[in-house]
Structure formats: structure tokens, C-alpha cells
């Protein structure tokens, strides 16, 4: 078995060389950004598997990758970059990696929540521009946090939030239980949450999950945190709710288009806090991610 790391940028090449072992399958590492689709057949020729961090893998382009048998996607959101079922039909198995960044993403969710509650981004930006902006913050101790989806990341968010004195509600598509977390119907969660944090996987059922109708059922003045996938939310409806004040604030780590284009409407709203899809980016999580990917490759 021989593999190719397609897009080892943002220090991932260094992580790879730090955690790789002599007994792992032979791999070549490309320190490139996103690979254009037309280059994929040529680049992957002679390889049995690839690591994909952020490169789009359109089905038609992958049809030309005749010797490729496996794609190991570095994360859980493969559907944002490819159609897994269609690749399987081409004889290419798709593997995802869960759990590597639960604590990292949870801590980022909590950081965004507190930054939104206190208006930190607006004050910081104001002072950098020579303005003295003082925002009226919101105390979160004793407030209600609602978690939409309850996997490993949400469980970590619940642990941290409970430790800071928040009441934690959760809704999940399948029954679950967790100490100190009250599982409720979605309508109840939306109506009672002062902070709503999204933790759903993106698929055909969850795409556009938080639409205008559900945003309208949110408790007025709520904070929305999204470190999952942008496509879970109707962006136009979210911006309308932010402009009207129905949403107090949105704190976002994921976007429909990444990198976020200059001048995007989200960058013009004072009640939005933005981070560059970096919730998972810690040395601890990166090491675990690449090591888990290599372990998958060892088992192919």
C-alpha cells in the first residue's frame, strides 16, 4: 500500500513527520493548498489511498483516479468536500475520523460563546481602529445553553458549561443521556435556550436545519454558536435575524465559502464574531488526527 497526503498545509506536514512511524505505509506528502479537480487523476496515479484535509473531490474528477481505493478524510465533514456514496460506487472507500478534536472544538465553542456574550470582537476591532467602544455584556452564569446534537464535542461543551454554572439542555436525533444534561424536545430547546450551540453532522437531513422557521422559534435575544458546519444554517435567514435583533449575536467558525471572501455581509455586522474554521486547531488535536489517519491506513 502506498499513500499520498494531498494537501498538507497549515503545519500538517510537520505534524505528519512528527507522528509517522517506520511501520506505517509509505506515503508522499504534498505541501499544497487545495488541488484543482483536473489534477487529481494525474496526482493520485500509482497510489492506493490519499489523505484529504480540505481538497474538493468531485465525483467526475475522481472517476479518472482508476487505481485509487481509499480516501481518508481528515475529520468528520467529508460531505462538504465529496459525495461518499458516489465514490464508493467508483470503488473508492471513504473513511472519516471522529473524536480527535472533541476537547479542542468544545473549548473553541465555549470561547466563542463568551466572546459573543461580552462583545469582545467589537471592542477589540474598535480599539484597533482608534475607537473606544464599550459593550453591554451578558453574564452567562445561570443562563441556559442548548446543544443541538450530542456527540463527543457537545458532551465536552456540556462539561465545561456546567462547570461555569450554566443550565444545559440538549436535543439529539436519537435518544441519549448524560449526567447533568436535560434532553428535551427541539421546540423546548429553541424556546428556552439563551445560547444555542450547533453540533450536528451535515447530511441531506440536516442541511439547512436551522432555517427561518426554526430561527423564529428561538428565544428572542439568543446567541448562536456554530463550530459544526455552515450549511446547517440558512445564512440569509440568520443574517436577517441578526439585523432585526431577534438574534443577539452569532459566533461562527464555519462558513458556506471558505476562506470567507473579503466584504462578505457577515463581516459588516457588529453582532457577529468570526473565527477562521480553527476550532480543531491545537497541537494536541492535530497530532491525534494524523496518528488516527495513519492507523486507518495501516488497517487497509
C-alpha positions, 0 to 999 in steps of 0.5 A: 500500500502506498499513500499520498497526503494531498494537501498538507498545509497549515503545519500538517506536514510537520505534524505528519513527520512528527507522528509517522512511524517506520511501520506505517505505509509509505506515503508522499506528502504534498505541501499544497493548498487545495488541488484543482479537480483536473489534477487529481487523476494525474496526482493520485496515479500509482497510489492506493489511498490519499489523505484529504484535509480540505481538497474538493473531490468531485465525483467526475474528477475522481472517476479518472483516479482508476487505481485509487481505493481509499480516501481518508478524510481528515475529520468528520465533514467529508460531505462538504468536500465529496459525495461518499456514496458516489465514490464508493460506487467508483470503488473508492472507500471513504473513511472519516475520523471522529473524536480527535478534536472533541476537547479542542472544538468544545473549548473553541465553542465555549470561547466563542460563546463568551466572546459573543456574550461580552462583545469582545470582537467589537471592542477589540476591532474598535480599539484597533481602529482608534475607537473606544467602544464599550459593550453591554455584556451578558453574564452567562452564569445561570443562563441556559445553553442548548446543544443541538446534537450530542456527540463527543464535542457537545458532551465536552461543551456540556462539561465545561458549561456546567462547570461555569454554572450554566443550565444545559439542555440538549436535543439529539436525533436519537435518544441519549443521556448524560449526567447533568444534561436535560434532553428535551424536545427541539421546540423546548430547546429553541424556546428556552435556550439563551445560547444555542450551540450547533453540533450536528453532522451535515447530511441531506437531513440536516442541511439547512436545519436551522432555517427561518422557521426554526430561527423564529422559534428561538428565544428572542435575544439568543446567541448562536454558536456554530463550530459544526458546519455552515450549511446547517444554517440558512445564512440569509435567514440568520443574517436577517435575524441578526439585523432585526435583533431577534438574534443577539449575536452569532459566533461562527467558525464555519462558513458556506465559502471558505476562506470567507471572501473579503466584504462578505455581509457577515463581516459588516455586522457588529453582532457577529464574531468570526473565527477562521474554521480553527476550532480543531486547531491545537497541537494536541488535536492535530497530532491525534488526527494524523496518528488516527489517519495513519492507523486507518491506513495501516488497517487497509 
